[in-house]
Amino acid sequence: MKVANKNIKIFLNAVLGPALFLWVVYSIYKQIAHQPDLLLSMQYVKQALFGPLAWKLWLVLFLMLINWMIEARKWQVLMAPLQYMSLSTSFKSVLAGVSLGVSTPNRVGEYGGRMLYIYEDVRLKSVSMSLLGNMSQLIITLLLGCAGLFIQKDIVYTACAGYNIPYNWFIIFNWMAVIITILVVVLYFRFGWIVSIATPIRFINKWLAKMNGLYGVSVTILLRVLVLSAVRYVVFVCQYILMLQLMHVDLNITDAFWLITVLYLILAVIPSVTLLELGMRGMIAVLLFEGFSENTLGIYAASAGIWFVNLIIPAIAGGLLMPGLKLFNRS
C-alpha cells in the first residue's frame, strides 16, 4: 500500500504541475481575450511607454514588485506559527495564488494556489492564515474607503445622481460599508469566536481541528500584518494615481487618492470574477472620475493598465513556476 501511494504521488507530482500551468495559461488567455476595449487601452499604454512620462510606467511596474513583496512578507509572518518560509518561497506561494485565483469568484482560488508551497500536514491550517491576511487587507480597504465616501460624498452622490442611482441607495451603501467595517475589525481580532461557536457542531468539528491554525497567532502578529496591509494599500493607490497621470486624466492628487479609495471600497463589497472585473473597474472609475476629466478612454486605459500590471503579469509569473512543482511530500 505504501509503495502504491508513493507511486501515485510521484505520478501526480509529474502531471499536476504541468496541468496547472496549462490551465493557468488558458485562464489568463480568457482574461485578455474577453475584455472590452482592452486592445485599445493597451495601445494607449504602449504609446505612453515611449512618451516623456514613460518613467511613471516603469515606476508603476517597480511598485508592482514592491506590492507583491509586501504581500509575501505578510504571508511569511502569518505562516510563522505553522511553518518557516523564506521570503522567496513566500513570494512564489503568493504568485501561485494569484495564478489560480484569476478565474475564480472573488479570487478564492488563491487559497489553493498558496497551499502548493505549504507542507502537506499544515495545508488545511494555512487556509485560516490566508483568511486572516485577506481580512487585514479588507479592513484597510473598508476603513479608507469609508473615509473616502465621507470626504468625497458630494462628488460620489453627484456621480450617482448622473446615473439615476437613488439617494436612498447611496445612504444604504454608506451604512452597509460602515457596518461591514466594524464586523470585519471585530472578527479579525476575535477570530477565535467563530471557532468557539462552530466547535459544538459535530459534522464540522473534525474539520475545524484540522483547519484551525489561529491559536498560535498573537495580537502582535495581527497588528504587524495590518500595518503591512496599510503600506501595501498605499502602494497600489500610488500606482493608480501614476497610471491616471500617465493616461492624461487630470485630477489633483488629493481628489484622486480619496476617489480611488471609494473605487476599491465598491470593488471590495461587490462580488466579482476577475474575468469580468476589468469591465466593472472601468465602469466604476468612469462614474467616479468623469466629473474631473472628460478623458474617458484614459480612465479606462488606467484601469486596464493597473489590472494588467497587478494581476495578469503576476499570474503569468506564478504560472511559469508551476511545471516544476512538487505537490506532495513537502514536509
C-alpha positions in Angstrom: 0.0 0.0 0.0 2.8 2.4 0.9 4.6 1.7 -2.4 1.3 2.2 -4.3 0.7 5.6 -2.5 4.3 6.6 -3.3 3.9 5.8 -7.0 0.6 7.7 -7.1 2.3 10.8 -5.5 5.2 10.5 -8.0 2.8 10.4 -10.9 0.7 13.3 -9.5 3.9 15.4 -9.0 4.9 14.8 -12.6 1.4 15.5 -14.1 -0.3 18.1 -11.9 2.3 20.8 -12.1 2.3 21.0 -15.9 -1.5 20.5 -15.9 -2.0 23.5 -13.6 0.4 25.5 -15.7 -1.7 24.8 -18.9 -4.9 25.7 -17.0 -3.4 29.0 -15.8 -2.3 29.8 -19.3 -5.8 29.1 -20.7 -7.4 31.2 -17.9 -5.1 34.1 -18.5 -5.8 33.9 -22.2 -9.5 34.1 -21.5 -8.9 37.1 -19.3 -7.2 39.0 -22.1 -9.3 37.8 -25.0 -12.7 38.7 -23.4 -12.0 42.2 -22.0 -13.9 45.0 -23.8 -11.7 47.6 -25.4 -8.6 46.0 -23.8 -6.5 46.2 -27.0 -7.3 49.8 -27.5 -6.4 50.5 -23.9 -3.2 48.6 -24.2 -2.3 50.6 -27.3 -2.8 53.7 -25.2 -0.5 52.3 -22.6 2.1 51.3 -25.3 2.1 54.9 -26.6 2.7 56.2 -23.1 5.6 53.8 -22.7 7.6 55.9 -25.2 6.4 59.3 -24.2 8.0 61.9 -21.9 6.1 60.3 -18.9 7.4 56.8 -19.6 9.3 56.8 -16.3 5.9 56.7 -14.5 5.0 53.4 -16.1 8.3 51.9 -15.1 7.7 53.2 -11.6 4.3 51.5 -11.7 6.0 48.2 -12.6 8.5 48.6 -9.9 5.7 49.3 -7.4 4.0 46.1 -8.6 7.1 44.2 -7.4 7.0 46.1 -4.1 3.3 45.4 -3.8 3.6 41.6 -4.1 6.8 41.5 -2.0 4.8 43.2 0.9 2.1 40.6 0.4 4.8 37.9 0.5 6.1 39.3 3.8 2.6 39.3 5.2 2.2 35.6 4.2 5.6 34.8 5.8 4.6 36.5 9.1 1.2 34.7 9.2 2.7 31.3 8.4 5.5 31.6 11.0 3.5 29.8 13.8 2.9 26.9 11.4 5.9 26.7 9.1 9.1 28.5 8.4 9.0 30.1 5.0 11.8 32.1 3.4 10.7 35.3 1.7 11.4 33.9 -1.7 9.3 30.8 -1.0 6.5 33.0 0.4 6.8 35.2 -2.8 6.4 32.1 -5.0 3.4 30.9 -2.9 1.7 34.3 -3.3 2.3 34.3 -7.1 0.9 30.8 -7.4 -2.2 32.0 -5.5 -2.6 34.9 -8.0 -2.3 32.4 -10.9 -5.0 30.1 -9.6 -7.2 32.9 -8.4 -7.6 34.8 -11.7 -10.6 32.8 -13.0 -12.5 32.1 -9.7 -15.2 34.3 -8.0 -13.5 36.9 -5.8 -10.2 35.0 -6.5 -11.0 32.3 -3.9 -8.6 30.1 -5.9 -5.8 31.9 -4.2 -6.1 29.7 -1.2 -5.4 26.6 -3.3 -2.5 28.2 -5.1 -0.8 29.2 -1.9 -1.1 25.7 -0.5 1.1 24.4 -3.2 4.1 25.7 -1.3 2.9 24.6 2.1 3.8 21.4 3.9 1.1 18.7 3.5 0.4 18.4 7.2 -0.4 22.1 7.7 -2.1 22.9 4.3 -5.6 23.0 5.8 -4.4 25.1 8.7 -2.9 27.6 6.3 -6.4 28.4 5.0 -7.2 30.2 8.2 -4.0 32.2 7.9 -4.9 33.1 4.3 -8.3 34.3 5.5 -6.6 36.5 8.2 -4.3 38.0 5.5 -7.3 38.8 3.3 -9.2 40.2 6.2 -6.4 42.5 7.2 -6.3 43.9 3.6 -10.1 44.2 3.6 -10.0 46.2 6.9 -7.7 48.8 5.4 -9.8 49.0 2.2 -13.0 49.4 4.2 -11.6 52.0 6.6 -10.1 54.2 4.0 -13.0 53.6 1.6 -15.5 54.8 4.3 -13.3 57.8 4.9 -13.2 58.5 1.1 -17.0 58.2 1.0 -17.3 60.8 3.8 -14.7 63.2 2.3 -15.9 62.9 -1.3 -19.6 62.4 -0.5 -20.8 65.3 -2.7 -18.8 64.1 -5.7 -19.9 60.5 -5.2 -23.5 61.4 -4.8 -23.4 63.7 -7.9 -21.9 60.8 -9.9 -24.6 58.5 -8.7 -27.3 61.1 -9.5 -25.9 61.3 -13.0 -26.7 57.6 -13.5 -30.1 57.8 -11.9 -29.0 55.9 -8.8 -31.5 56.8 -6.0 -30.2 58.8 -3.0 -31.5 56.1 -0.6 -29.2 53.6 -2.3 -26.3 55.9 -1.7 -27.2 56.1 2.1 -27.8 52.4 2.3 -24.4 51.7 0.8 -22.7 54.1 3.2 -24.2 52.4 6.3 -23.6 48.9 4.9 -19.9 49.8 4.4 -19.6 51.1 8.0 -21.4 48.0 9.5 -19.2 45.6 7.4 -16.1 47.5 8.5 -17.0 47.2 12.2 -17.8 43.5 11.8 -14.6 42.7 10.0 -12.4 44.5 12.5 -14.1 42.7 15.4 -13.8 39.3 13.7 -10.1 40.0 12.8 -9.1 40.4 16.4 -11.5 37.9 17.7 -11.5 35.2 15.0 -11.4 32.5 17.7 -15.0 33.3 18.4 -16.1 31.7 15.1 -14.2 28.6 16.1 -15.8 28.5 19.6 -19.3 29.0 18.2 -18.8 26.3 15.5 -17.0 23.7 17.6 -20.2 22.1 19.1 -21.4 21.4 15.6 -20.4 17.8 15.3 -20.1 17.4 11.5 -17.7 20.3 11.1 -15.8 19.9 14.4 -13.2 17.5 13.0 -12.5 19.8 10.0 -12.1 22.8 12.3 -9.4 20.9 14.3 -7.5 20.4 11.0 -8.0 23.9 9.6 -7.7 26.0 12.7 -4.2 27.4 13.0 -5.3 30.5 14.8 -4.2 29.5 18.3 -0.6 30.5 17.6 -1.5 33.9 16.2 -0.7 36.7 18.7 -2.1 40.2 18.6 1.4 41.4 17.8 1.3 39.3 14.5 -2.2 40.6 13.7 -1.0 44.2 14.1 2.1 43.7 12.1 0.1 42.2 9.3 -2.4 45.1 9.5 0.5 47.6 9.1 1.9 45.7 6.1 -1.6 45.7 4.6 -1.8 49.5 5.1 1.6 50.0 3.4 0.6 47.8 0.5 -2.7 49.7 0.1 -0.8 53.0 -0.2 1.5 51.4 -2.8 -1.4 50.4 -5.1 -3.2 53.7 -4.7 0.1 55.4 -5.7 0.2 53.0 -8.7 -3.3 54.1 -9.7 -2.5 57.8 -9.4 0.6 57.4 -11.5 -1.4 55.5 -14.2 -4.1 58.2 -14.3 -1.4 60.8 -14.8 0.2 58.7 -17.5 -3.1 58.5 -19.3 -3.6 62.3 -19.0 -6.6 62.1 -16.7 -6.5 65.5 -14.9 -7.1 65.0 -11.2 -5.2 66.6 -8.3 -3.5 64.0 -6.1 -5.8 64.5 -3.1 -9.1 64.0 -5.0 -7.5 61.1 -6.9 -6.4 59.4 -3.7 -9.9 59.6 -2.0 -11.8 58.6 -5.1 -9.6 55.6 -5.6 -10.3 54.6 -2.0 -14.0 54.7 -2.9 -13.4 52.7 -6.1 -11.6 50.0 -4.1 -14.3 50.0 -1.5 -17.0 49.4 -4.1 -15.0 46.6 -5.7 -14.4 45.0 -2.3 -18.1 44.8 -1.4 -19.4 43.7 -4.9 -18.8 40.0 -5.7 -16.9 39.6 -8.9 -14.9 37.3 -11.1 -11.5 38.5 -12.4 -12.8 37.7 -15.9 -15.5 40.4 -15.5 -13.6 42.6 -13.1 -11.9 44.9 -15.6 -15.2 46.0 -17.2 -16.6 46.7 -13.7 -13.4 48.6 -12.7 -13.6 50.7 -15.8 -17.3 51.4 -15.4 -17.0 52.5 -11.7 -13.8 54.5 -12.4 -15.6 56.5 -15.2 -18.6 57.1 -12.8 -16.3 58.5 -10.2 -13.7 60.3 -12.3 -15.7 61.8 -15.2 -16.6 64.8 -13.1 -13.0 65.8 -13.2 -11.9 64.6 -16.6 -13.7 64.0 -20.0 -10.8 61.7 -20.9 -13.0 58.5 -20.7 -10.6 56.4 -22.7 -7.7 57.5 -20.4 -9.8 56.4 -17.4 -10.5 53.0 -19.0 -6.8 52.7 -20.0 -5.6 53.4 -16.5 -8.0 50.8 -15.1 -6.8 48.3 -17.7 -3.2 49.1 -17.1 -3.5 48.6 -13.3 -5.4 45.4 -13.8 -2.8 44.0 -16.2 0.2 45.1 -14.2 -1.1 44.0 -10.7 -2.9 40.8 -11.7 -2.0 39.4 -15.1 1.7 39.9 -15.0 2.0 38.2 -11.5 -0.4 35.5 -12.6 1.9 34.7 -15.6 4.9 34.7 -13.4 3.2 32.3 -10.9 2.1 30.1 -13.8 5.7 29.8 -15.1 6.7 28.3 -11.7 4.2 25.5 -11.7 5.6 22.9 -14.2 8.4 22.0 -11.7 6.3 22.0 -8.6 6.4 19.0 -6.2 2.8 19.0 -4.8 3.4 16.2 -2.4 5.9 15.3 0.3 6.6 18.9 1.1 7.3 18.3 4.8 
